[in-house]
Amino acid sequence: MSSGQKLQSFNPATGELVGEVPVSSSAEISDMVVAARAASTQWRQTDIRSRAEILVQAGRDLSEESRSIGELLSREMGKPLKNAVGEVRYCASGMADKVENIIAALQPVVTSDNSVETVISYQALGVVAAISPWNFPVMMPNKMIIPALMAGNTVVIKPSEETPLAAQAYVDVLNRYLPENVLQIAHGARDQGKALVDSDVNLVSFTGSRAAGVQIMKSCADGLKRIVLELGGKDPLIVLADADIDKAAAYAVENSFDNAGQQCISTERVFVHEEIAEQFEQKVVEIAAKVKQGGWDQADVDMGPMIHNRQRQLVIDQIEQAIASGARVLLGGKDHMPGYVTPTVLADVRHEMTIASEETFGPVVSITRYTDIEDALQQANDTPYGLGAAVFGGDTEVAEAVAARIEAGMVGINRSIFALGDAPWVGAKQSGFGYNGSPDGYRQFTQVRVTSRALG
């Protein structure tokens, strides 16, 4: 039975209603999972190459409609239009390579001697529940859905209640080619997510906050359901005394302000050696002062609004608490436009400040000076998080030695954390459980089966 309720989506910059979708009732979600279970028998028997062809076809449509879907995404989520269209195009352009990588990862592995042949195969689990966030409302569903479908699973996705329209547009494109009930979408907020997690699914793939991940893990425990959790971060950047100041400052600004700081791999803590701190701070301010804020329809915009006023106020509160506790404002910190947080640079941030320990998810460069690298490393590692990190230094061997001691799943040395090839997206500590991408990541959406037979 339908809930009869509507989930409305608003432009975070203007408050304008962008559109609405029906909220899924618990009964509807249960019915979706039953239908997905029924559809899974035929879908898992479909040749993997045939599955790939379907998804590549959908990828072509996604490419052709990247402008219109990107515009919808930008209006709904707030990121600049160029970034929103780029997100859709990234998913579309990578579809063919992604399915080929998954095919290669899921090929059987055969070992034999004179008497025994052993085959390791990767088979469908059944029904996958995917719960995706609002900050990348097309890319994150794509990251979950494509490996699950390629492995022969059926999927029910519950996108964020903040960005239901972009996710719906993405799912609609895939469903032009997929068999009925292989991919379904449920809309709503926490109650709908809980109903999906508690339903008869085999695996829950979730990207979101650490707190929500803990609750999902608890909910899945009774049924021993498999989980893949991509959670939050509090990424550090360590700038050594011999670092290229211009490059380190440019990275600090870019990775703190990208997507208005609303991404799990944002640089949220910068530790800079005191010998170069003043020059580094001046360079950061020089670069950050050029950042242009505005709505999706404004040209040459670098940064959009916060997703909603709750997140905006959380970031402002952290800034104000830091200032009240002695942080120096080098840029911004006040005069926030409605819907936005002014790009802010803070110095003299101390470890006991909230902004140094809790996830910020906003456009702030928080700078702490250090004299002893041991102290910088201790502070960098003193959080529950361990997603990404970066180290900038002139002596590569020293920088690598420092990077090796940071507790993080992904580390960049004199660059971002983004890796070459089909590398996993992986967090350490409480930033993740399981991971996406790479052959091992794709195999997490499968049941591994080992079959041995006698020869001769």
LUMKOL-342040 format. One record per residue (C-alpha): x, y, z; residue in three letters. Coordinates in steps of 0.001 Angstrom, whole numbers, plus 500000, padded with zeros to 6 digits. Each point is the difference from the previous one (the first is absolute). Example, Ala and Ser with C-alpha at 12.3 -4.5 7.8 and 13.67 -1.06 7.14 Angstrom:
2
512300495500507800ALA 501370503440499340SER 
END
This chain:
456
500000500000500000MET 501316503444499031SER 500745502479502768SER 498313502761497991GLY 502687502427501158GLN 502220502051497726LYS 503708500666500475LEU 500755503515498838GLN 503415501080498780SER 501084503637500297PHE 502818502022498471ASN 502306500648502976PRO 501085503393498634ALA 496540501453499430THR 497525497801501850GLY 498172499460496701GLU 498092496732499632LEU 501822497921497393VAL 497624497044499988GLY 498501497180502031GLU 499782496220500097VAL 497654497641501875PRO 501248498745503353VAL 500212496209500120SER 498143498293502833SER 501540497128501933SER 497562497656498275ALA 501092501262496584GLU 503653499487500875ILE 499256496468501133SER 498186499365496716ASP 502967501403498053MET 502353497562501697VAL 497631497094499290VAL 499853501047496339ALA 503777500395499894ALA 500397496506501450ARG 497736498580497280ALA 501849501875497264ALA 503397498878501260SER 499614496420498754THR 499883501004496344GLN 502448502871500342TRP 502751497891501598ARG 499620497487497167GLN 500540502736497411THR 503475499828498517ASP 502333502604501514ILE 500788501350496536ARG 496296500577499412SER 499748501871503279ARG 502942502124498928ALA 498415500837496635GLU 496856501225501751ILE 501960502295502296LEU 502181501343497196VAL 496837500883498073GLN 498736501854503034ALA 503362501749500292GLY 499579501396496471ARG 496633501452500937ASP 501468501418503172LEU 502660501737497934SER 497454501461497587GLU 497902501311502878GLU 502855501142502223SER 499122503667499584ARG 496346499652500997SER 500684497574502867ILE 502928502158501122GLY 497775503080500060GLU 497464498149502135LEU 502776498829502314LEU 501382503537500299SER 496620501533500792ARG 499216497317502549GLU 503350499622501755MET 501573503414499401GLY 503354499137498469LYS 501084502172497040PRO 498571498934496666LEU 503405499136498508LYS 500680497629502904ASN 496541498455499853ALA 500176499312496265VAL 503532498697500526GLY 498737497536502606GLU 497461498528497591VAL 502497499893497132ARG 502552498294502213TYR 497556497172500708CYS 498992499740496352ALA 503487500106498509SER 501334497438502439GLY 497195497484499552MET 501609497868497275ALA 503340499753501805ASP 498301499347503332LYS 497991497025498768VAL 503100498554498316GLU 501934500300503248ASN 497183498246501839ILE 499830497215497420ILE 503727499409500433ALA 499685500020503800ALA 497186497453499993LEU 501596497442497710GLN 500428496563501595PRO 503453499134501299VAL 501070496452499128VAL 502798498053501686THR 500865496378499287SER 502577497285500458ASP 500040496392498807ASN 497088498945502182SER 497837503006500924VAL 498578503070498308GLU 498792502851502214THR 497855502842498696VAL 499417503224501945ILE 496890501677498606SER 498138503199500863TYR 496232499656500074GLN 497087502309500682ALA 498961500546503601LEU 496348500828499249GLY 498544503399500895VAL 502178503015500802VAL 498713503007501928ALA 501831503189499017ALA 499680503149502102ILE 501716502992498404SER 500854503541501204PRO 499108503444498694TRP 503438501453499287ASN 500568497963496818PHE 496443498950499150PRO 500833498333496677VAL 503571498806500507MET 499352498217503294MET 496989497988498789PRO 502050499131496906ASN 502855498738502188LYS 497645497653501871MET 497540498948497319ILE 502315499045497129ILE 502149497438501895PRO 496891498535501616ALA 498180499569496686LEU 503054498695498168MET 500394497317502669ALA 496453498812499233GLY 498268501563502990ASN 496811502018499925THR 499993503371501768VAL 497633502178502008VAL 501497503445500516ILE 498941502612502531LYS 501628503323499064PRO 500331502908502396SER 496792501866500709GLU 501917503187499122GLU 500640498961496384THR 497302497567498876PRO 499503501540496548LEU 503542499571498685ALA 500125496410501226ALA 496605499292498433GLN 501197501412496662ALA 503051497724500108TYR 497946496905500857VAL 497477500830497282ASP 502756499933497371VAL 501212496562501079LEU 496458498656500178ASN 499447500699496312ARG 502090496893499364TYR 499890497892503163LEU 497363497279500490PRO 497120500851502300GLU 500788500139503737ASN 503733499471499550VAL 500541503583501165LEU 497412501799502151GLN 500066503246501935ILE 498413500796503358ALA 499637503580501204HIS 499903501385503502GLY 502173500803502974ALA 501221498076503038ARG 496909497825500419ASP 500202498826496396GLN 503698499277500312GLY 499361497965503136LYS 497177498086498320ALA 502304499105497115LEU 502858498923502272VAL 497604497870502084ASP 498455498338496933SER 500986496691498439ASP 503135501202498219VAL 503367498253499801ASN 502338502971500077LEU 499757503653501017VAL 502272502460498212SER 499971503363501764PHE 501819503291499629THR 499427502642502644GLY 500786501004503548SER 501863497886502528ARG 497026500189502411ALA 497613498640497375ALA 502512497318499078GLY 500106498813503609VAL 496214499653500055GLN 499975498094496711ILE 502683497659501259MET 497938499291503123LYS 496834499441497971SER 501751497563497664CYS 501561498002502830ALA 496940497919500878ASP 499628498736496449GLY 503777499843499393LEU 499442502085496885LYS 503058501050498091ARG 500892503661500056ILE 502158502431498060VAL 500241503301501878LEU 501708503123498671GLU 499955502451502893LEU 501294503429500991GLY 503425501541500241GLY 502054502689501689LYS 502864500025497526ASP 503325501548501017PRO 502571501751497813LEU 503556500142501359ILE 502234502662498437VAL 503677499375500701LEU 502572502785500362ALA 501477499386496530ASP 496657499765498188ALA 499163501960496862ASP 497866502656501687ILE 498091501001496875ASP 498975496425499189LYS 499160499117503595ALA 497887503141500444ALA 498178499431496709ALA 499165496451501053TYR 498848501116503446ALA 497537502490498500VAL 498780497761497220GLU 499418496971502179ASN 498442501979502855SER 497606501964497770PHE 499083497473497288ASP 496255499291500075ASN 499805502725502686ALA 501963497653502233GLY 497117497545499920GLN 501909496826499273GLN 501504497337502197CYS 503522500512498637ILE 500110503758500611SER 503194501226501627THR 498648500944503416GLU 503274500415501905ARG 503239501550498746VAL 503220499574501989PHE 502779502280498751VAL 503557500297501323HIS 500534503271501851GLU 503009500932497825GLU 497786500486496960ILE 496642500566501715ALA 499743503734499397GLU 500804499695496284GLN 497644497050499680PHE 497139501851501712GLU 500483503045497770GLN 499911497830496893LYS 496887498162501154VAL 498197503320500555VAL 501141501298496603GLU 498553496956498227ILE 496876499689502136ALA 499077503668499490ALA 499473499314496290LYS 497319497349500586VAL 496633501103498617LYS 496733498868501573GLN 496620499917498307GLY 497024498040498759GLY 499903497348497282TRP 498952502447497268ASP 502840502478500611GLN 503068499846497754ALA 503503499238501259ASP 498832498944503454VAL 502442497931502050ASP 497845499197503019MET 496303499567500600GLY 497859500088503145PRO 499827497581502882MET 497531497161499523ILE 497624501343502676HIS 499894502431502901ASN 500767497299502584ARG 503344499268498384GLN 500642503696499443ARG 499397500743503677GLN 502204497096501126LEU 502926501420498028VAL 499384503553501206ILE 499795498769503590ASP 503351498229499655GLN 501587503146498542ILE 498625502216502747GLU 501013497555502742GLN 503532499886498601ALA 500237503806499872ILE 498678500295503538ALA 502682497505501101SER 502835501984498446GLY 500205499091496318ALA 501119502860497744ARG 497780500902497045VAL 502146500470496898LEU 497065500103497587LEU 496213499861500302GLY 498515498698503203GLY 496978502306499797LYS 497591501770497621ASP 498581496698498779HIS 497403500402497256MET 496678498193500529PRO 500535496369499043GLY 503790500363499844TYR 503049499899502244VAL 502637502578499123THR 503289498350498950PRO 501975500123503223THR 503650499614500974VAL 500851499541503678LEU 503447499893501591ALA 501153498979503477ASP 497425497216500079VAL 500571497773503007ARG 499269496325500380HIS 497412500473502753GLU 497803502212497789MET 496903498353498522THR 501057500994496500ILE 503198497967500456ALA 498360496813501229SER 496472499697498566GLU 499084499772496337GLU 499359503488498596THR 498761499367496443PHE 500313503653499038GLY 502330502489498223PRO 502615500591502702VAL 503802499763499912VAL 501027499269503597SER 503732500559500549ILE 502114498812502928THR 503717500729500337ARG 502399497361501261TYR 503688499802500903THR 500359496248500537ASP 498786497560497359ILE 499200497510502762GLU 497468502472501392ASP 498485500575496555ALA 499644496263499417LEU 498485499440503425GLN 497335502647499320GLN 499422498797496442ALA 499282496484501262ASN 497992501002503071ASP 496490499600498560THR 497733497005499365PRO 500320500706496285TYR 502544498718497502GLY 498767500659496485LEU 502561502134498152GLY 503086502084500720ALA 502723501916498166ALA 503622500920500638VAL 501938502700498163PHE 503790500111500272GLY 503085500603497883GLY 501922496921501134ASP 497903497190498549THR 501450497327502275GLU 499173502025503109VAL 496507500783498703ALA 499413496326499295GLU 501181499050503482ALA 497565502489501544VAL 497174498807497739ALA 500620496393501045ALA 499231500927503609ARG 496637501653499311ILE 497053497750500804GLU 497998500313496789ALA 498774497781497214GLY 501128502385497244MET 503005502343500099VAL 501328502492497482GLY 503613501175499958ILE 500400503433498404ASN 496608499472498365ARG 496431498956500679SER 498963496545501167ILE 498456499065496647PHE 501795496923498706ALA 500816498718496549LEU 498148497077498506GLY 497246498025501637ASP 501105500552503596ALA 497670499471502968PRO 498292502854501816TRP 500807498924503521VAL 500004501399503505GLY 501863498906503119ALA 498706499942503578LYS 496381501219500154GLN 499943501532496528SER 498887496813498341GLY 499183496326500133PHE 500700498308496709GLY 500580502227497001TYR 499004500900496467ASN 502015499669496814GLY 502814497632498975SER 499660496249499368PRO 499722499217503711ASP 497388502736500411GLY 497845498619497196TYR 500236496522501506ARG 498400501269503205GLN 496724500001498072PHE 500318496260499399THR 499948496667501759GLN 503387498339499579VAL 499643496302499215ARG 502815497460499970VAL 499342496816498017THR 502492497142499793SER 499710496887497850ARG 502098496912499543ALA 501817499649496707LEU 500259496712498204GLY 
END
